[in-house]
Amino acid sequence: MTLRLLQHRAADGQRSVIAAQGDAAHFLIGVDSIHALAMRAIAAGTGLAEAVQACRQGAGVDIAAELAAGRLIAPIGHDDPAHLAMTGTGLTHLGSAEGRDKMHRDAAAAEVQTDSMRMFLEGVAGGKPADGETGQQPEWFYKGDGSQLRGPGETLAMPAFAQDGGEEPELAGIYLIGPDGTPFRLGLTLANEFSDHVTERHNYLWLAHSKLRQAAIGPELLVGTPPAHVEGSSRIVRDGEVIWEKPFLSGEANMSHSLANLEAHHFKYAQFRRPGDVHVHFYGTATLSFSDGIRTAPGDVFEIEAAPFTLPLRNALARADAVPVKVQQL
């Protein structure tokens, strides 16, 4: 059975780690965060599963009930949010170029291949190199630091100036950089990468602006070998009614890039191998409500679920208040 790790915060603020397999789940005694558990595993030269086995089992827990009560938080974080980087890669999933190409195609050059389509096809041709070889580098973007990371049940707030707040249902890899600069993949989570698709559509060179947004990850960290095929569902609920729903696929079997290739092109940069840092890297998606003409509104609730994760990721949409900014001359 697949091992899943969760983080719990009690009413008094005390944080705990939960280990779950199948329908059974229990607290781990002697560890208060997945980050600390991972550091322990790195120091011992073991994997996360072995680190879990070395912990004493505490009381059993109903994780679905704890999620409903709002006591499950994001499964990773950093005491200093500046040492957590949120990044991602796009055009990584088979079929994802169609929606992107619709957004960016110039009507006067409909027969001309866009940069998006060229990048997608280059990924299809060279995104899964043989072991030890370097493959085609993917589209890459930066989302923010740990201050922008949201967990299950938390609100996703688009800036006051945003033109859109749209969901992106996908998987995210969670990484911790070891003391010698080695990146360790701790596991995968469900994720809502959350972007401004109207801004991006206006001009592809505004992609960087459209991605500087909050993002949410689900309550469960899936430990071990990543599943090759993940099939889930993404929906938007407005005033209690589902206004859009669509299945989505992820995992390497449904991607034009291997995870190893995405990781190689991210961690080749020395600044991303700083000991102690955490990375949340979004692998991309091929499914967007925006591509189906849906315009989200504050109050909408995004729901994402997919096996082998057993709990959904739900986040309501809000618009942040405007904050006037004036640069002062010193």
C-alpha positions as CSV (number, residue, x, y, z in Angstrom):
1,M,0.0,0.0,0.0
2,T,1.1,3.5,-0.8
3,L,2.5,5.5,2.1
4,R,1.0,9.0,2.5
5,L,2.2,11.6,5.0
6,L,0.1,14.5,6.3
7,Q,0.6,17.4,8.7
8,H,-1.9,18.2,11.4
9,R,-2.3,21.3,13.5
10,A,-4.4,21.0,16.7
11,A,-6.5,23.8,18.2
12,D,-3.7,24.8,20.4
13,G,-1.3,25.2,17.5
14,Q,0.6,22.0,18.1
15,R,1.8,20.5,14.8
16,S,2.0,16.7,14.2
17,V,2.8,14.3,11.4
18,I,0.3,11.5,10.3
19,A,1.3,8.4,8.4
20,A,-1.5,6.8,6.4
21,Q,-1.7,3.6,4.4
22,G,-4.9,2.4,2.9
23,D,-7.7,3.3,5.3
24,A,-5.5,3.3,8.3
25,A,-3.7,6.3,9.7
26,H,-1.9,7.2,12.9
27,F,0.1,10.0,14.5
28,L,3.9,9.6,14.6
29,I,5.5,10.2,18.0
30,G,8.6,12.4,18.3
31,V,8.3,14.4,15.1
32,D,6.4,17.6,14.5
33,S,6.9,18.2,10.8
34,I,7.5,16.3,7.5
35,H,10.4,18.7,7.0
36,A,12.0,17.5,10.2
37,L,11.3,13.8,9.4
38,A,13.0,14.3,6.0
39,M,16.0,15.9,7.5
40,R,16.2,12.9,9.9
41,A,16.1,10.5,7.0
42,I,18.8,12.4,5.1
43,A,21.1,12.4,8.1
44,A,20.5,8.6,8.6
45,G,21.0,7.8,5.0
46,T,17.6,6.2,4.7
47,G,14.3,6.9,2.9
48,L,11.2,8.6,4.3
49,A,9.4,5.2,4.6
50,E,12.3,3.9,6.8
51,A,12.2,7.1,8.9
52,V,8.5,6.5,9.4
53,Q,9.1,2.9,10.5
54,A,11.6,4.1,13.0
55,C,9.0,6.3,14.7
56,R,6.7,5.1,17.4
57,Q,3.1,4.9,16.5
58,G,0.6,7.2,18.2
59,A,-3.2,7.2,18.3
60,G,-5.2,6.4,15.2
61,V,-6.8,9.2,13.3
62,D,-9.6,9.7,10.8
63,I,-7.9,11.9,8.3
64,A,-11.2,12.7,6.4
65,A,-12.7,14.0,9.6
66,E,-9.6,16.0,10.4
67,L,-9.7,17.6,6.9
68,A,-13.3,18.5,7.3
69,A,-12.5,20.1,10.7
70,G,-9.8,22.2,9.1
71,R,-6.9,20.6,11.1
72,L,-4.9,19.3,8.1
73,I,-2.4,21.8,6.7
74,A,0.0,21.8,3.8
75,P,2.4,18.8,4.0
76,I,5.5,21.0,3.6
77,G,6.7,24.4,4.6
78,H,9.8,26.2,5.9
79,D,10.2,28.2,9.1
80,D,11.6,31.0,6.9
81,P,9.3,31.3,3.8
82,A,12.1,32.9,1.8
83,H,13.8,29.5,1.8
84,L,10.9,27.8,0.0
85,A,10.7,28.3,-3.7
86,M,7.5,27.7,-5.8
87,T,8.3,27.0,-9.5
88,G,6.8,25.1,-12.3
89,T,7.0,23.8,-15.9
90,G,4.4,24.1,-18.6
91,L,3.6,22.4,-21.9
92,T,4.7,19.1,-20.3
93,H,1.5,17.1,-20.8
94,L,0.3,15.4,-24.0
95,G,-2.6,17.5,-25.3
96,S,-1.6,20.6,-23.3
97,A,-0.4,22.5,-26.4
98,E,-3.9,22.7,-27.9
99,G,-5.4,24.9,-25.1
100,R,-2.2,27.0,-25.0
101,D,-2.1,27.3,-28.8
102,K,-5.7,28.6,-28.8
103,M,-4.7,31.2,-26.3
104,H,-1.7,32.5,-28.2
105,R,-2.4,31.9,-31.9
106,D,-2.2,35.0,-34.0
107,A,-5.3,35.2,-36.2
108,A,-3.2,36.6,-39.1
109,A,-0.8,33.7,-38.9
110,A,-3.0,30.7,-38.2
111,E,-1.0,28.4,-40.4
112,V,2.3,29.4,-38.6
113,Q,3.5,27.3,-35.7
114,T,3.5,29.3,-32.4
115,D,6.3,29.2,-30.0
116,S,4.1,27.2,-27.6
117,M,3.5,24.5,-30.2
118,R,7.2,24.4,-31.1
119,M,8.2,24.0,-27.5
120,F,5.6,21.3,-27.0
121,L,6.7,19.3,-30.0
122,E,10.4,19.7,-28.9
123,G,9.4,18.2,-25.6
124,V,7.6,15.3,-27.3
125,A,10.7,14.6,-29.3
126,G,13.3,15.1,-26.6
127,G,11.6,15.3,-23.2
128,K,12.2,11.7,-22.1
129,P,16.0,11.1,-22.7
130,A,17.7,7.8,-21.8
131,D,19.2,7.6,-18.3
132,G,22.3,9.7,-18.1
133,E,21.4,11.9,-21.0
134,T,20.2,15.5,-21.1
135,G,16.8,16.0,-22.7
136,Q,15.0,19.0,-24.1
137,Q,14.6,21.7,-21.5
138,P,10.9,22.6,-20.7
139,E,9.1,25.9,-20.3
140,W,9.9,27.1,-16.8
141,F,8.4,29.7,-14.5
142,Y,8.7,31.1,-11.0
143,K,5.6,31.5,-8.8
144,G,6.9,32.9,-5.5
145,D,8.3,31.9,-2.1
146,G,6.7,30.2,0.8
147,S,4.6,33.2,1.7
148,Q,2.4,32.3,-1.4
149,L,1.9,28.7,-0.6
150,R,-1.6,27.7,0.6
151,G,-2.8,24.4,2.0
152,P,-6.1,22.5,1.9
153,G,-9.2,24.6,2.7
154,E,-7.3,27.9,2.5
155,T,-8.4,30.7,0.3
156,L,-6.6,31.4,-3.0
157,A,-6.6,35.2,-3.4
158,M,-5.9,36.8,-6.8
159,P,-4.4,40.3,-6.7
160,A,-6.6,43.3,-7.0
161,F,-5.1,44.0,-10.4
162,A,-5.5,40.4,-11.7
163,Q,-7.7,39.9,-14.8
164,D,-8.4,36.3,-14.0
165,G,-8.0,33.7,-11.2
166,G,-8.1,30.3,-12.9
167,E,-7.3,26.8,-11.6
168,E,-4.6,24.5,-12.9
169,P,-5.1,20.9,-11.5
170,E,-1.9,19.0,-11.4
171,L,0.8,17.2,-9.4
172,A,3.6,19.0,-7.6
173,G,6.9,17.5,-6.5
174,I,8.2,18.4,-3.0
175,Y,12.0,18.6,-2.7
176,L,14.4,19.3,0.1
177,I,18.1,20.2,-0.5
178,G,20.4,18.1,1.7
179,P,23.5,19.5,3.6
180,D,25.8,18.8,0.6
181,G,23.5,20.4,-2.0
182,T,21.8,17.2,-3.1
183,P,18.1,17.6,-4.0
184,F,15.9,14.9,-2.5
185,R,12.4,14.3,-3.8
186,L,10.2,13.7,-0.7
187,G,7.1,12.9,-2.7
188,L,4.2,14.2,-4.7
189,T,1.0,16.2,-3.8
190,L,-2.2,17.2,-5.5
191,A,-1.9,20.9,-6.5
192,N,-3.8,23.9,-7.8
193,E,-1.1,26.0,-9.5
194,F,-3.5,28.9,-10.0
195,S,-2.8,31.5,-12.7
196,D,-4.1,34.5,-14.6
197,H,-4.9,33.2,-18.0
198,V,-6.4,36.4,-19.3
199,T,-3.1,38.2,-18.7
200,E,-1.2,35.4,-20.3
201,R,-3.4,35.3,-23.4
202,H,-2.9,39.0,-24.0
203,N,0.8,38.5,-24.7
204,Y,2.8,35.3,-24.1
205,L,5.7,37.5,-22.9
206,W,3.4,38.2,-19.9
207,L,3.5,34.6,-18.8
208,A,5.9,35.5,-16.0
209,H,3.4,38.1,-14.7
210,S,0.5,35.6,-14.9
211,K,2.3,33.1,-12.8
212,L,3.3,35.3,-9.9
213,R,0.3,34.1,-7.8
214,Q,-0.5,32.0,-4.8
215,A,-0.8,28.2,-5.3
216,A,-2.3,25.4,-3.2
217,I,-1.2,21.9,-2.5
218,G,-3.2,19.0,-1.1
219,P,-3.1,17.5,2.4
220,E,-1.3,14.2,1.4
221,L,2.4,13.7,0.4
222,L,2.6,10.6,-1.6
223,V,5.9,8.8,-0.7
224,G,7.9,6.5,-2.9
225,T,8.0,5.8,-6.6
226,P,5.7,8.3,-8.4
227,P,2.7,6.6,-10.2
228,A,3.1,6.6,-14.0
229,H,-0.6,7.2,-14.5
230,V,-2.8,9.5,-12.4
231,E,-6.4,10.1,-13.3
232,G,-8.5,12.7,-11.5
233,S,-11.3,15.2,-11.7
234,S,-11.3,19.0,-11.5
235,R,-14.4,21.0,-10.8
236,I,-15.7,24.5,-10.0
237,V,-18.5,24.9,-7.5
238,R,-20.5,28.2,-7.5
239,D,-23.3,28.8,-4.9
240,G,-23.4,25.1,-4.2
241,E,-23.7,24.0,-7.8
242,V,-21.1,22.5,-10.1
243,I,-20.6,24.9,-13.0
244,W,-17.7,23.0,-14.7
245,E,-16.2,19.6,-14.3
246,K,-13.6,17.7,-16.3
247,P,-11.2,14.8,-15.9
248,F,-7.5,15.3,-16.0
249,L,-4.5,13.1,-16.5
250,S,-1.0,13.3,-15.1
251,G,2.0,11.1,-14.4
252,E,4.8,10.3,-16.8
253,A,2.7,8.1,-19.0
254,N,0.6,11.2,-19.9
255,M,3.5,13.6,-20.1
256,S,6.0,14.6,-22.8
257,H,8.8,15.0,-20.3
258,S,10.0,12.6,-17.7
259,L,10.2,13.8,-14.1
260,A,13.9,13.2,-14.2
261,N,14.3,15.6,-17.1
262,L,12.2,18.3,-15.4
263,E,14.2,17.9,-12.3
264,A,17.6,18.0,-14.1
265,H,16.7,21.3,-15.8
266,H,15.5,22.8,-12.6
267,F,18.3,21.8,-10.2
268,K,21.1,22.4,-12.8
269,Y,21.0,25.9,-11.4
270,A,23.3,26.3,-8.4
271,Q,20.9,28.7,-6.6
272,F,18.3,26.0,-6.5
273,R,20.7,23.6,-4.6
274,R,21.1,25.7,-1.5
275,P,21.3,23.4,1.6
276,G,18.1,23.4,3.7
277,D,15.9,25.0,1.0
278,V,12.5,23.5,0.1
279,H,11.1,23.4,-3.4
280,V,7.5,23.0,-4.5
281,H,7.6,22.3,-8.3
282,F,4.4,22.1,-10.3
283,Y,4.6,19.6,-13.2
284,G,1.9,21.1,-15.4
285,T,-1.5,20.2,-16.7
286,A,-3.6,19.8,-19.9
287,T,-6.9,20.7,-18.3
288,L,-8.2,24.2,-17.7
289,S,-11.7,25.6,-17.3
290,F,-10.5,28.8,-19.0
291,S,-10.0,26.8,-22.2
292,D,-13.7,25.9,-22.1
293,G,-14.8,29.6,-21.7
294,I,-15.3,29.6,-17.9
295,R,-14.7,32.8,-16.1
296,T,-14.2,32.3,-12.4
297,A,-15.6,34.7,-9.7
298,P,-14.8,35.3,-6.0
299,G,-16.6,32.8,-3.9
300,D,-16.1,30.0,-6.4
301,V,-14.6,26.8,-4.9
302,F,-12.0,24.8,-6.8
303,E,-12.1,21.0,-6.1
304,I,-9.4,18.6,-7.3
305,E,-9.2,14.9,-6.5
306,A,-7.3,12.0,-7.9
307,A,-6.3,8.5,-6.9
308,P,-4.1,7.3,-5.3
309,F,-4.6,10.4,-3.1
310,T,-7.6,9.7,-0.9
311,L,-8.5,13.3,0.1
312,P,-9.4,16.2,-2.2
313,L,-7.9,19.7,-2.5
314,R,-10.5,22.4,-2.0
315,N,-9.8,26.1,-2.1
316,A,-12.2,29.1,-2.4
317,L,-11.4,32.0,-4.7
318,A,-11.1,35.6,-3.4
319,R,-9.8,38.9,-4.7
320,A,-7.3,40.7,-2.5
321,D,-7.7,44.4,-1.6
322,A,-5.7,46.9,-3.6
323,V,-2.5,48.0,-2.0
324,P,-1.1,51.3,-3.2
325,V,2.6,51.2,-3.7
326,K,4.8,54.3,-4.2
327,V,8.6,54.0,-4.5
328,Q,10.4,56.5,-2.3
329,Q,13.7,58.1,-3.3
330,L,16.4,57.9,-0.6
